Amino acid sequence: MAPRPKSSSRKKPVAIIMGSQSDWATMQHAAETLDRLKIGYEALIVSAHRTPDRLYAFAKSAHKKHKIILAGAGGAAHLPGMAAAMTTLPVFGVPMNVTALEGKDSLLSIVQMPAGIPVGTLAIGKPGAVNAALLAAAVLALNDKRLAKRLASFRKAQTASVAKRPKSAIAQPA
């Protein structure tokens, strides 16, 4: 079962923002990864085009509650760049695979930020959402030894979960 978007007045180190409800299908993978690592987050719908005042208010005050922003966006994908333009927090953009161009338009929009307004750009879709959460965890772990241990354990378990041989290969010659 996918985690529910969290909202709370308590400080959460990560903000997960997205342009629409449909983006949650992808960004929930970031939330699940953060949950596995026991990292608090707040998930919000903040559209650069449909709710610009909400975006402005969020980005201008994000530093009061968060340390990192994960921003999922599709189509023109202005959300990560606009958020980054209004805060000094690290912003990691996740291109959504929601258009006829299969997310390539979003990827190019996010990755082509002008010098001076950085947005870390991840892969399109679910892999990007998972990796955005892992990158946020790595940044937060720089100043959190317990999180660093949880992240190391996560990576070790991931490595251990990879089989040496495919299941259909019962007996192969050496």
C-alpha positions in Angstrom: 0.0 0.0 0.0 1.4 3.4 -1.0 2.0 5.9 1.8 -0.5 8.8 2.1 0.8 12.3 1.5 1.9 13.7 4.9 1.1 17.1 6.1 1.9 18.5 9.5 3.0 21.6 11.2 6.0 19.8 12.6 9.3 20.3 10.8 10.0 17.7 8.1 13.4 17.8 6.5 12.1 17.0 3.0 9.3 18.6 1.0 7.8 16.6 -1.8 6.0 18.9 -4.2 4.2 18.2 -7.4 2.2 20.0 -10.0 -1.0 17.9 -9.8 -2.6 14.9 -8.0 -1.7 12.6 -10.9 2.0 13.2 -10.2 1.6 11.4 -6.8 1.5 8.1 -8.6 5.2 8.7 -9.3 6.2 10.8 -6.3 4.8 8.3 -3.9 7.9 6.2 -4.7 10.0 9.0 -3.2 7.7 9.0 -0.1 8.0 5.2 0.3 11.8 5.5 0.1 11.9 8.2 2.7 9.6 6.2 4.9 11.9 3.2 4.7 14.8 5.4 5.8 12.6 7.0 8.5 13.0 10.5 7.1 10.0 12.9 7.6 8.5 14.6 4.7 5.6 16.8 3.7 3.8 16.2 0.4 2.1 19.1 -1.3 0.4 19.9 -4.7 2.0 23.2 -5.8 1.4 24.0 -9.5 3.7 26.5 -11.1 0.9 27.4 -13.6 -2.4 26.8 -11.8 -1.4 27.9 -8.2 1.4 30.4 -8.6 0.6 32.2 -5.4 0.8 28.9 -3.5 4.1 28.1 -5.1 5.5 31.6 -4.2 4.3 31.2 -0.5 5.7 27.7 -0.3 9.1 28.5 -1.8 9.6 31.7 0.1 9.0 30.0 3.5 10.3 26.4 2.7 13.5 27.0 4.6 11.6 27.4 7.9 10.3 23.8 7.7 12.5 21.9 5.3 16.1 21.2 4.2 15.5 19.7 0.8 12.8 19.9 -1.9 11.9 17.1 -4.2 9.9 18.5 -7.1 8.0 16.3 -9.6 6.8 18.0 -12.7 5.6 17.1 -16.2 5.0 18.9 -19.5 6.7 22.3 -19.4 8.1 21.2 -15.9 8.5 24.7 -14.5 7.9 23.7 -10.9 11.5 22.6 -9.9 13.1 25.7 -11.5 10.6 28.2 -10.1 11.0 26.7 -6.6 14.8 26.8 -7.0 14.6 30.5 -8.1 12.8 31.4 -4.9 14.8 29.4 -2.3 18.4 28.5 -1.5 17.4 25.0 -0.4 18.6 22.2 -2.7 15.9 21.3 -5.2 15.9 17.9 -6.9 13.7 17.7 -10.0 11.9 14.5 -11.1 10.5 14.6 -14.6 7.1 13.0 -15.0 6.3 10.6 -17.7 2.9 12.1 -18.4 2.9 13.4 -22.0 3.1 12.0 -25.5 6.9 12.7 -25.3 7.2 10.2 -22.4 8.8 12.6 -20.1 11.6 13.7 -22.4 10.1 17.2 -22.6 10.1 17.4 -18.8 13.6 16.1 -18.5 14.9 18.7 -20.9 13.0 21.5 -19.2 14.3 20.6 -15.8 17.9 19.9 -16.8 18.3 23.1 -18.8 18.3 25.6 -15.9 20.3 28.7 -16.5 23.6 29.1 -14.6 23.0 30.4 -11.2 19.7 28.6 -10.4 20.7 24.9 -10.0 18.2 22.1 -10.0 19.6 18.6 -9.5 17.8 16.6 -12.2 17.0 12.9 -11.8 15.7 10.2 -14.2 12.2 10.2 -15.6 9.5 8.6 -13.5 9.7 6.1 -10.7 13.5 5.6 -10.9 14.0 9.4 -10.6 11.6 9.6 -7.6 13.4 6.8 -5.7 16.8 8.3 -6.5 15.7 11.8 -5.5 14.8 10.4 -2.1 18.1 8.5 -1.8 20.0 11.7 -2.9 18.1 13.7 -0.3 19.0 11.0 2.3 22.6 11.2 1.4 22.7 14.9 1.8 20.9 14.8 5.1 23.2 12.0 6.3 26.2 14.3 6.0 25.1 15.8 9.4 23.2 12.8 10.8 25.2 9.7 11.8 22.1 7.6 12.6 20.7 8.4 9.2 24.1 7.6 7.6 23.9 4.1 9.2 20.3 3.6 8.0 21.4 4.6 4.5 24.4 2.3 4.6 22.1 -0.6 5.8 19.6 0.2 3.0 22.4 0.0 0.4 23.8 -3.2 1.9 20.4 -4.9 1.9 19.9 -3.7 -1.7 23.2 -5.4 -2.7 22.3 -8.6 -0.8 19.0 -8.8 -2.6 20.6 -9.2 -6.0 20.7 -12.9 -6.9 23.8 -14.4 -8.3 21.9 -16.4 -10.9 18.4 -16.0 -12.5 15.8 -18.2 -10.9 15.2 -20.2 -14.1 18.9 -21.2 -14.1 18.7 -24.2 -11.8 22.0 -25.9 -12.7 24.4 -24.1 -14.9 27.9 -25.3 -15.7 30.7 -23.3 -14.1 
